[in-house]
């Protein structure tokens, strides 16, 4: 199975006008601390740089891009050149990250359409009206959807930094970084909500575009025949190119993707398992349950009991978390 963990992952942190300075520089400092706690023999480090909108052309080859928050009401609606660059980088396989209002830049670039995301709870109404196609989950502190990672509140850049350190450098680096920087990880979402990490930096634009389409349309027909038509390839060419690019067969990739989407719905919603099954493209609930358990080691019900977000339990009873 392809893990797609670069040895020296590179990050571009976007310094747009009005960006929160503590997030802009704090993320870099957090990565520097984490780098010092990685075993020298491992050889893995996070490279990072601050990039302004006028200098993005100098940051083409990066593994992740971060849009930090701001405290001045900036929403990035007119930053069309930056939107185009973000869209281009996402299509090239770059992981897109945002914190709080930084998600507006990804929204204006069209990157969040049809995808789950989070932002500050106070922005929920405006964000939904501005980007109605986004599956907004403001109750989440952090939401990792493989190639898109979004974080909620103004200070959630700390959560994002911890999450990326864990994703690239491992739990030991997270623990040491938290101890040195006096960050309390208790209650933070450090758990990898998505264990399926498909390779999207393989250079095949046709397959990459197909992967992005598959991420946004898990309930669509994703048979080999349908995907070949979507990609404009013969079935034989699709099998060969897809396997060479991603390290997965088409059918295995579809299964992994749909199970991960189902995990997200089990964590985020109170939808019945039957409806979740349909939303991720399966009609046979029994077959879905067998597949889910084979991939996760848990039934869908057991997974929800273990990993569901606690505020959902309060909402189910008709009480808000604040009323308790």
SULSUL-V78690 format. One record per residue. N is the residue number from 1. RES is the residue in three letters. OMEGA is omega in whole degrees, 0 to 359 (none if undefined). NEAR is the number of other C-alpha atoms within 10 Angstrom. Layout:
N_RES_OMEGA_NEAR, N_RES_OMEGA_NEAR
This chain:
1_UNK_182_9, 2_UNK_179_11, 3_UNK_176_12, 4_UNK_176_15, 5_UNK_181_14, 6_UNK_182_12, 7_UNK_176_13, 8_UNK_181_15, 9_UNK_182_17, 10_UNK_185_18, 11_UNK_172_25, 12_UNK_179_23, 13_UNK_190_22, 14_UNK_180_22, 15_UNK_177_21, 16_UNK_182_22, 17_UNK_180_12, 18_UNK_183_13, 19_UNK_178_20, 20_UNK_186_19, 21_UNK_180_14, 22_UNK_177_14, 23_UNK_183_23, 24_UNK_184_23, 25_UNK_180_14, 26_UNK_178_15, 27_UNK_179_21, 28_UNK_179_21, 29_UNK_178_15, 30_UNK_178_18, 31_UNK_179_23, 32_UNK_178_16, 33_UNK_180_18, 34_UNK_180_26, 35_UNK_181_20, 36_UNK_182_13, 37_UNK_177_18, 38_UNK_178_19, 39_UNK_183_13, 40_UNK_182_10, 41_UNK_182_6, 42_UNK_176_9, 43_UNK_183_10, 44_UNK_179_17, 45_UNK_174_23, 46_UNK_175_20, 47_UNK_182_16, 48_UNK_177_21, 49_UNK_174_17, 50_UNK_184_17, 51_UNK_176_20, 52_UNK_178_17, 53_UNK_181_15, 54_UNK_183_11, 55_UNK_183_10, 56_UNK_180_16, 57_UNK_179_12, 58_UNK_183_9, 59_UNK_184_16, 60_UNK_189_13, 61_UNK_179_14, 62_UNK_180_18, 63_UNK_180_23, 64_UNK_176_22, 65_UNK_180_25, 66_UNK_171_27, 67_UNK_183_26, 68_UNK_178_30, 69_UNK_173_33, 70_UNK_182_22, 71_UNK_187_12, 72_UNK_177_10, 73_UNK_178_10, 74_UNK_181_16, 75_UNK_172_17, 76_UNK_184_20, 77_UNK_183_12, 78_UNK_185_10, 79_UNK_188_14, 80_UNK_179_13, 81_UNK_178_13, 82_UNK_177_22, 83_UNK_181_21, 84_UNK_180_14, 85_UNK_178_16, 86_UNK_180_22, 87_UNK_179_18, 88_UNK_181_15, 89_UNK_178_20, 90_UNK_178_25, 91_UNK_179_19, 92_UNK_177_21, 93_UNK_180_24, 94_UNK_176_23, 95_UNK_182_21, 96_UNK_183_26, 97_UNK_176_25, 98_UNK_175_29, 99_UNK_174_30, 100_UNK_182_27, 101_UNK_175_27, 102_UNK_178_28, 103_UNK_179_30, 104_UNK_179_23, 105_UNK_177_24, 106_UNK_178_25, 107_UNK_180_22, 108_UNK_178_23, 109_UNK_180_23, 110_UNK_185_17, 111_UNK_184_21, 112_UNK_182_23, 113_UNK_178_17, 114_UNK_185_17, 115_UNK_175_15, 116_UNK_181_22, 117_UNK_176_25, 118_UNK_175_29, 119_UNK_180_30, 120_UNK_183_24, 121_UNK_182_16, 122_UNK_180_12, 123_UNK_188_15, 124_UNK_185_16, 125_UNK_181_10, 126_UNK_182_10, 127_UNK_179_21, 128_UNK_181_13, 129_UNK_179_10, 130_UNK_183_13, 131_UNK_186_17, 132_UNK_182_13, 133_UNK_180_15, 134_UNK_177_20, 135_UNK_188_15, 136_UNK_179_20, 137_UNK_187_19, 138_UNK_178_21, 139_UNK_181_18, 140_UNK_172_21, 141_UNK_181_24, 142_UNK_180_28, 143_UNK_181_27, 144_UNK_178_22, 145_UNK_178_23, 146_UNK_184_20, 147_UNK_177_18, 148_UNK_179_21, 149_UNK_180_24, 150_UNK_180_28, 151_UNK_191_31, 152_UNK_191_30, 153_UNK_184_22, 154_UNK_181_19, 155_UNK_180_18, 156_UNK_172_23, 157_UNK_175_28, 158_UNK_179_18, 159_UNK_179_21, 160_UNK_179_27, 161_UNK_178_22, 162_UNK_183_26, 163_UNK_180_24, 164_UNK_175_19, 165_UNK_178_24, 166_UNK_181_19, 167_UNK_186_16, 168_UNK_186_18, 169_UNK_175_25, 170_UNK_186_14, 171_UNK_180_16, 172_UNK_178_15, 173_UNK_177_22, 174_UNK_182_24, 175_UNK_182_18, 176_UNK_179_16, 177_UNK_179_23, 178_UNK_180_17, 179_UNK_183_12, 180_UNK_185_12, 181_UNK_179_11, 182_UNK_175_9, 183_UNK_179_15, 184_UNK_181_10, 185_UNK_182_14, 186_UNK_178_7, 187_UNK_178_7, 188_UNK_183_15, 189_UNK_177_17, 190_UNK_181_19, 191_UNK_176_14, 192_UNK_180_14, 193_UNK_177_18, 194_UNK_179_16, 195_UNK_180_17, 196_UNK_184_19, 197_UNK_183_17, 198_UNK_177_20, 199_UNK_178_19, 200_UNK_179_24, 201_UNK_185_18, 202_UNK_175_14, 203_UNK_178_11, 204_UNK_187_16, 205_UNK_181_14, 206_UNK_180_16, 207_UNK_179_21, 208_UNK_177_23, 209_UNK_178_18, 210_UNK_178_16, 211_UNK_180_24, 212_UNK_178_16, 213_UNK_180_16, 214_UNK_178_20, 215_UNK_184_19, 216_UNK_184_15, 217_UNK_184_17, 218_UNK_181_21, 219_UNK_181_18, 220_UNK_175_16, 221_UNK_180_13, 222_UNK_171_18, 223_UNK_179_12, 224_UNK_180_17, 225_UNK_182_14, 226_UNK_180_13, 227_UNK_176_21, 228_UNK_177_18, 229_UNK_180_13, 230_UNK_183_15, 231_UNK_183_17, 232_UNK_181_13, 233_UNK_169_16, 234_UNK_180_13, 235_UNK_180_16, 236_UNK_179_11, 237_UNK_179_12, 238_UNK_179_22, 239_UNK_184_17, 240_UNK_184_12, 241_UNK_183_18, 242_UNK_180_20, 243_UNK_180_15, 244_UNK_185_14, 245_UNK_189_18, 246_UNK_185_23, 247_UNK_179_17, 248_UNK_165_18, 249_UNK_181_16, 250_UNK_184_19, 251_UNK_179_13, 252_UNK_179_11, 253_UNK_180_19, 254_UNK_179_21, 255_UNK_181_19, 256_UNK_181_19, 257_UNK_183_23, 258_UNK_176_26, 259_UNK_179_26, 260_UNK_176_23, 261_UNK_179_25, 262_UNK_177_23, 263_UNK_179_22, 264_UNK_180_21, 265_UNK_177_22, 266_UNK_179_23, 267_UNK_193_21, 268_UNK_190_21, 269_UNK_173_15, 270_UNK_179_15, 271_UNK_175_12, 272_UNK_180_11, 273_UNK_179_18, 274_UNK_181_15, 275_UNK_176_14, 276_UNK_177_23, 277_UNK_180_26, 278_UNK_184_17, 279_UNK_178_18, 280_UNK_168_22, 281_UNK_179_20, 282_UNK_179_19, 283_UNK_182_14, 284_UNK_185_11, 285_UNK_180_15, 286_UNK_179_12, 287_UNK_178_11, 288_UNK_181_25, 289_UNK_178_19, 290_UNK_179_14, 291_UNK_182_18, 292_UNK_181_23, 293_UNK_179_15, 294_UNK_182_12, 295_UNK_188_14, 296_UNK_184_14, 297_UNK_180_12, 298_UNK_169_15, 299_UNK_179_17, 300_UNK_179_22, 301_UNK_178_12, 302_UNK_179_13, 303_UNK_180_17, 304_UNK_181_20, 305_UNK_184_12, 306_UNK_192_10, 307_UNK_182_15, 308_UNK_181_19, 309_UNK_187_16, 310_UNK_179_12, 311_UNK_178_15, 312_UNK_180_18, 313_UNK_178_15, 314_UNK_182_15, 315_UNK_181_12, 316_UNK_182_10, 317_UNK_177_8, 318_UNK_180_9, 319_UNK_174_13, 320_UNK_178_13, 321_UNK_183_12, 322_UNK_186_7, 323_UNK_182_6, 324_UNK_none_6
